Amino acid sequence: MSQFPDDGNGDMLQALADAGVDLSKSLALDFYLVFKNKEKAEMALNELTALDQPGEVELNFNDLEQWELIVSLNMVPDHTAITNKEAELDKFAKKFGGFNDGWGVMQHQDGDDDFDDEHGEDCDDDCGHHHH
């Protein structure tokens, strides 16, 4: 029986908990915003940078030939907070013809040797990451 709601975010949080990640502490969470058009992705990147939000932003061209803006935020992985942040980022991305494509825990976390997210080169729909 999961301690989290029965949805994609709940499943991801349960997987983190099962891997021994302490969900009461802040983690670096990566939110993925996807754009088909490089100029629009760069416009979104520039606006996010101008907003001077905490965290890091990185733009990559992914294997699906889409531009992926990765917004890395340090936050406590709370279901409601993550769901709200995804909705906020999705609304932001839609202004540039993009959309929110889920989130993951990518970087090596302090004090965490067991859980390593491998979102990268060969990531696809069956990768086990949380994609909507």
C-alpha positions in Angstrom: 0.0 0.0 0.0 1.5 3.3 -1.1 1.7 6.3 1.2 1.3 8.5 -1.9 -1.7 9.2 -4.2 -2.2 6.7 -7.0 -0.9 8.7 -9.9 2.4 9.2 -11.8 3.9 11.5 -9.2 2.8 9.2 -6.4 4.4 6.3 -8.2 7.7 8.2 -8.7 7.8 9.3 -5.0 7.1 5.7 -3.9 10.0 4.5 -6.1 12.3 7.1 -4.5 11.1 6.0 -1.0 11.6 2.3 -1.9 15.2 3.2 -3.0 15.9 4.6 0.4 15.8 8.3 -0.5 14.8 10.5 2.5 11.8 12.4 1.2 11.7 14.7 4.1 14.9 16.5 2.9 15.3 18.8 -0.1 16.4 17.1 -3.3 17.5 18.5 -6.6 14.4 17.7 -8.7 14.7 18.1 -12.5 11.5 19.2 -14.3 11.5 18.6 -18.1 9.9 21.1 -20.5 9.8 20.0 -24.1 9.7 22.2 -27.2 9.7 21.3 -30.9 11.2 24.6 -32.0 14.7 25.7 -30.9 13.8 29.5 -31.1 10.8 29.0 -28.8 12.9 26.9 -26.4 15.5 29.6 -26.3 12.9 32.2 -25.7 11.5 30.2 -22.8 15.1 29.7 -21.5 15.7 33.5 -21.6 12.4 34.3 -19.9 13.1 31.7 -17.1 16.6 33.1 -16.7 15.2 36.7 -16.5 12.7 35.6 -13.8 15.8 34.9 -11.7 14.2 31.9 -10.1 16.3 29.7 -7.8 17.8 26.7 -9.3 19.5 25.9 -12.6 18.2 25.8 -16.2 19.7 23.8 -19.0 18.7 23.3 -22.6 19.4 20.1 -24.5 18.4 18.5 -27.8 17.0 15.1 -26.9 16.8 11.8 -28.8 13.2 12.5 -29.9 14.5 15.5 -31.8 12.9 17.9 -29.4 14.4 20.7 -27.3 14.3 19.8 -23.7 14.6 22.5 -21.1 15.6 21.1 -17.7 14.7 23.2 -14.7 16.5 21.9 -11.7 15.1 23.0 -8.4 16.0 22.1 -4.8 12.8 21.3 -3.0 11.3 18.8 -0.6 9.7 16.1 -2.8 6.2 16.7 -1.6 3.4 15.4 -3.9 1.3 18.6 -3.8 4.3 20.8 -4.3 5.6 18.8 -7.2 2.1 18.6 -8.8 1.7 22.4 -8.4 5.2 23.1 -9.8 4.4 20.9 -12.8 1.2 22.7 -13.5 3.0 26.1 -13.2 5.8 25.0 -15.5 3.4 23.5 -18.0 1.4 26.8 -18.2 4.7 28.6 -18.7 5.9 26.2 -21.4 2.6 26.5 -23.3 3.3 30.2 -23.9 6.2 29.0 -26.1 4.4 26.0 -27.7 6.0 23.5 -25.2 4.7 21.4 -22.4 5.8 19.8 -19.1 7.1 16.3 -19.6 7.5 15.1 -16.0 10.3 15.2 -13.6 13.1 13.1 -12.2 16.0 13.0 -9.7 19.0 13.3 -11.9 22.0 14.5 -10.0 23.8 12.5 -7.3 22.2 13.6 -4.1 24.2 14.4 -1.0 24.4 11.4 1.3 22.6 9.2 -1.2 24.6 6.4 -2.7 21.8 4.0 -3.7 19.5 5.9 -6.0 20.8 7.1 -9.4 18.5 8.3 -12.1 19.8 7.4 -15.5 17.7 9.8 -17.6 20.0 10.4 -20.5 21.3 9.0 -23.8 19.0 6.0 -24.2 15.9 7.2 -22.3 12.7 6.2 -24.0 9.0 5.6 -23.1 10.0 2.4 -21.3 12.8 3.9 -19.2 10.9 3.9 -16.0 11.1 7.7 -15.5 8.0 9.6 -14.8 6.7 11.0 -18.2 3.1 12.0 -18.7 
